[in-house]
């Protein structure tokens, strides 16, 4: 007797959880390269820089000193204390060591945050376009993502646009600045408006500050630093983007109780902590000299300016991103359907991008280009588009 319809099925909470479209794009790139084609890659989401030497040296020292045993599941005390000092000084968030949790990259922090806050059937407000996995993190809670256009909120007012999407089921608000995929940076006034709305409607905020150190125009404002917001905010960080540590899989979450208890449980019963030697490398990263960010930002700014100027010259209208390392041009000149536009660009010009629809309905008609690559690749990709579009 077959049991496929009864026992052999996934848990219902996974039915609305998908896989990344970007993986499909990478597979297509691999096929082209296997056939001998040159591909100009703008689809990626990691720094072009190498991990700084002092961080790699710290890992080697940790291994040589046999710092390889179990660490406290919340993180080694030295790293948690350094992170607390960092967020107090740089982010103006009033965190103590007990408010810090070391996690396996920003994704685990966000996963724990949503699991700690959101119940089945509740709703989470997301500014759109949004980083693709957020919708699936919400779905994994058996909850519902509700999209709020970032452009419309800026034009019509945050309170007005958020109020249109509010319902009795609204539980939380996801706040990402600088934004992926657009590179938009919420101003202090924007952030204060969102904070005021969250306080007025008793919402919890899940703040994603993965690109906090990559701001070129304006300033980075942590929403948890604003009056009355620390107690209702879980802030998630990653060392991946700031310190070129994508493959190291380390980040941290900052929150008071009761959220910290939920975060700790999510960590304890998934990975039970982060690799001990990696945490010592993370400590070296947090203690890195401040001038590292200045030189990195200058390199990204040069790449941003080259790419955006070239896209606008090609009539792929693109606003100047204020942060992160993505440009999000209008691709209607190529095709109204962003998936088709991306395919055309890859087939004709060997330029790999990410379709805007991947980032939600407000991303349709656009393509995401990463300028976290070499200047030579940016120039060659633009030249190929000039010849082939």
N, C-alpha and C positions, 0 to 999 in steps of 0.2 A: 504493500500500500504506500503510495507516494504521500509525503508530508510537505511537499514543496510549497503548498498554499498556506500551510500553518506554521510549521517550525522554521522552514528555510526562508526567512524573510528578515530584512533589516528592521531595526527599531524605527518606529514611525517618525521619531524626531529627526531622522536623517533624510526623510523623503524630499524635503525642500532645500537640502544642503547640496551644493554643486561642486564642481571642480573648476579650476582656473582656466579661462580661455587663453591666457598667455602661454600655458603649456602647449596648447595646440599650435600656436604661432611658432614656438621654439622648435617643435617637431617639423614644421614646414621648412624652417630655416636649415635644419639638419639635412633634410632631403635635398634641398638646393645645393648645399655645400658638398654633399656626397656626390652630386652630379658634376662637380667642378665649378659651380657658379660662385662669383664673388657677391657677398651680401653685406650691405652697409646697415649695421645693427643699431637701431634707435629704440628698440622695444624693451630694453633692460631696465632694471630698477635697483642697481647697486653702484656704489662709487667706483670711479675709474682709478682712484688712488690705491696704493698698496697699504696694508696695515702698517702703521709706524713701527720703527725698529724697537723703541722702548717697550712696546706692548708685547712684541714677539720675544724680546729678551726676558720679560717678566714671566712668560710661560715657561721658557727654558729653565729659568731659575727655580720655579715652582716644581718642575719635574725633577731637577737635580737635587732639590732639598726634600724630595719625597712628600710634597704637599699634594698627595693623591688619594687620601682617604675620604670617607664620608665627611661632608661639612653639614652644619645645621641646614635644614631644608629651606629656611628663609634666606640663607646666604651667610658668608663669612662675616663676622662682626666688623672687621676692618673696612670691607667694601660697603656695607650698609651705612656705616658711620660717615664714610667719605661721600656717599651719594646724598645723605641727609644734609651734609654741609653744603654740597653743590647746589641742591635745589633751594636751600635757604638763601644762598648768596646770589645765584644767577637767575633763578626763577621766582624768587620772593615768595616761595611756598613755605609755610611755617611747619615743616616736617621735622620729626625727631627720628632717631634710628629705628624705633619700633614701628614707624609708619612706612618703612621701606621693605620691599620684597624683591629679591633677585630672581629673575625668570629667564627661561630659554628663548630669548629674542622677544621683540615687541609683540609678536603674535600670541605667545602664551600669556602675556600680561593682559592683552585685550580679551582673549578667551576667558580668562579668570574673571575679568571685570564684568563681562556680560553674564556669565554664569552666576556671579555673586549678586546681581541686581535684578535681572529680568525674569519674570515668571511666564509660563505658557499663557498665550492669549493676549499678553500685553503688547504695547507698541513702543517703538523707538524712533525718534525723529533723527533723520540723517540729512545733512546738507549735501546737495547733489550738484554735479557729479561727485562720486564718492569712491574711495578705495574699495575695489571689488569684494574682498573677503568679508567686509563688515556685514553685508546683507546675509551671508551664510552664517556668521557668528550669531546674528540675531535669530536666524531660522533654527539654529541648533538649540536655542532656548525654547523652541516652539512658539516664538513670538513673531511680530510683524514689523518690517521696516516701512517707515512712512517718509517719503522723499520731499525735501524742501529745496527749491531752486536757490542756489547761492546768489546768482545774478539778480533774481527777483527780490530776494531778501535785502540785498544791498540797495536796490533801486526803490523799493516800496517801503522798506523798514522791516527790521527783524521781528519786532513784536507782532506786526500785522501779518506777516507771512507765516510765522510759527503758529499764531492763533488759529489760522485757517486749517491747520493740520492737527490741532490739538483735539483730543477726545478723552472721555472718561477712562480709557484704557492706556493713555500715554503714561509711561513709566520713566523713560530716560531720554537723554539727548546725547548723540555722538558728536564731538567737537574736534575737528582735525585742522590744525594750522601749524606750519604751512600745509596746504592741501596737496594731496595726490588725487587726481592727475593734473590739476590746472596750474599748480604753483601759486595759487592765490594765498595771500597772508591776511588774516583778519586783523583789522586795526584795533587799537585799544577801545575806541568807541564801539566798534562792532562787537567786541568781546564783552564789554560792559552791558550792551543791549541784550545779548544772549544770556548773560548771567542774571540780569534783572528778570528776564522771562522765566528762567529756571527757578529762581527764588519765589516768584509770584505764583507759580503753578506747582511748586514742591516737586520738581523733577531732579533726578540724579543725573550728573554729567559724567560721561566717559570721555576723557580728553586724550587725544592721540598726538603726541609731540615728537614724532619720529624725526622730523626735519628741523627741529628747533634751532640748530646751529647753522642752517643754510638759509639765511635771510639776507637778501641783497638790497631791498628797498623797504623802509619802514622798520618796525621793531617786532620782536616776538614777545607776545604777552601770554602768560600762563593763566588760564581762567581760574584755576584753584587759588591764585594769589589775590583775587579780588574779594572784597568784603562779603562775608557770609557764604563763600563758595567752597572753602576747604572741606568743610564737614559733609558736603554733598557731591564731592568730585573724586573720581579715581583717575589719576594721571598715569599714562603709560609711555615709557621711553624705550628706546633701543640704542645700543652702541653701534649698530650696523652702519648707519648713515654718517654719523658724526666722526667716527674713528675708522671707517673703512673695514668693518669687522663683520660683514654679512655672514660668512661661513662659521664664525665663532659661536653664533647662536646665544647671545647674552643681551639682556635688557633688564629693566626694573619697573616696578609699579610703586606708586606713592599714594597712600590713602590712610585716613584714620579709621577707627572702628565705627560701625560694625563691618565695614567693607574689607578691612584687612583680614579678618577671620575667614571670610569667604574666599579671598585670594589665596590665603595659605592652604585652605582645604583643596582648592582646585589644583594647586601646585603639588601638594603632598600626594594626592591620589592620581596624579598623571605621571610626573617624572621624579617626584620626591627630591627636587633640587636641581642645581646646575653643576656641571663638571667643576670640581674643585680647582684644578690648575687654571681653567678658564676664568674663574673668579679673580685669581691673583693677577691675571692679565687685564681683567676689567678694572681692577684697582689702579694699575698703571695708566690705563686710559683716562679714568676720571681725574687722575692727578697730572695729566698731560699739560704742558705749557700752553697758555692761552693763545700764543701767536700761531699755533697750529691751525686754528680756525680761520685766522685772517688770511693766511696763504692759501688755504683750501677754498675759501670763498672767492678770492681773487681769480683762481683758476676756473672755478665754475662760472663766475660772471663773464669771463672772456668767452667761454664756450656758449653761454646763453646768448650773449649779444651777437655772436657770429651766426648761430642757428636762427634766431628770431628774425634778424635782418634778411637772411636768405629766404626764409619762408614767406615773409611779406613781399619780397621781390617777386616770388613765384605766384603771388596773389592767393596764397594760403593764409588768409588774414589771421594774425596771431597777436594777442595782447602780450605785453612783457611780463613774464612770471616774476613775482616778487620774492619767491622762495622755492625750496626744494630743487630738483634738477629735471623738471619736465616742462615742455611747451605743449600747448593744446590748441593747435590751429583749427580754423574752420576748413573742412575738406570738401565742401559742397562743389567746388570747382572740379574735383575729380569725380565724385559721385555722391548723391544724397544719402545713400546707405553706407555707413562707416565701415562695415565689414567688407563690402565690395570695394570701397575706396582703398582700404588697406591691401586687399588682394591685387588691385590694379597697380598700386605703387610697388609692391613686391615683385610682381611679374614684369612690369615694364622697366622699372628703375633699380630693381634689386635693393630697395629700401624697406627695411622691416620696421613697422610701427604697431601700435595697439589700437584697434577700433574704439571709438569713443563710446559706443553703446555698451561696451563691457563695463563701463563705469556708471551705468544707469541711464534712464531715458533722457536726462538732461545733457548727456554726453553725445547723443546722436548727432551726426553731421560733423564730428571732429575726429582727429587722430591724436594719440599721445606720442610725442617724440621725447626720448630722454637725451639730454645733452651731457650726460655723464659718460663721455667717451673721448677719444682723442680729437684734437683740432683737425687732424688729417682726415679722420673718418667723417667729421661734420662737413668739411669742405668737399670731400669726394662724393658724399651722399647728395649734397646740394647740386653739385655739377651733374651728377647722374639724373637728378630730377629735371634740371634745366634742359638736358638733351632729350629726355624721354617723355615728358608730360606735354 
